[in-house]
């Protein structure tokens, strides 16, 4: 995949543009998942972890898996201070 070659050469913008084209034009689920996987790798290489997570969640939804975002409830903040390392 040309997008992967661009990524490996450090041409992240070119890689992302090619991957966006793939995702817009493909109807094959496996091709989409491969493109999402590479988008995640590109994001991680650019230290864009939240973007990588968002792409991963999008890919998981494409697979028909629904994840719910649940915020943790912390009732006793003081207990967090003494957590073991």
KASULCOR-V441468 format. One record per residue. SS is DSSP state (H for helix, E for strand, - for the rest). OMEGA is omega in whole degrees, 0 to 359 (999 if undefined). BURIAL is I if it has 24 or more other ideal C-beta (glycine too) atoms within 12 Angstrom, else O. Layout:
# KASULCOR-V441468
SS_OMEGA_BURIAL, SS_OMEGA_BURIAL
This chain:
# KASULCOR-V441468
-_182_O, H_179_O, H_179_I, H_178_O, H_178_O, H_178_O, H_182_I, H_177_O, -_178_O, -_179_O, -_188_O, H_180_I, H_178_O, H_180_O, H_180_I, H_178_I, H_179_O, H_179_I, H_176_I, H_177_O, H_178_O, H_183_I, H_178_I, H_187_O, H_185_O, -_174_O, -_181_O, -_182_O, H_181_O, H_176_O, H_178_O, H_182_I, H_177_I, H_179_O, H_177_I, H_179_I, H_180_I, H_176_I, H_178_I, H_179_I, H_178_I, H_180_I, H_179_I, H_179_O, H_179_O, -_181_O, -_176_O, -_188_O, H_179_O, H_177_O, H_179_O, H_178_O, H_180_O, H_178_O, H_178_I, H_178_I, H_178_O, H_179_O, H_179_I, H_177_O, H_178_O, H_179_I, -_178_O, -_180_O, -_182_O, -_176_O, -_177_O, -_179_O, -_180_O, -_178_O, -_179_O, -_178_O, -_178_O, -_182_O, -_184_O, -_182_O, H_181_O, H_181_O, H_180_O, H_182_O, H_185_O, -_179_O, -_176_O, -_182_O, -_999_O
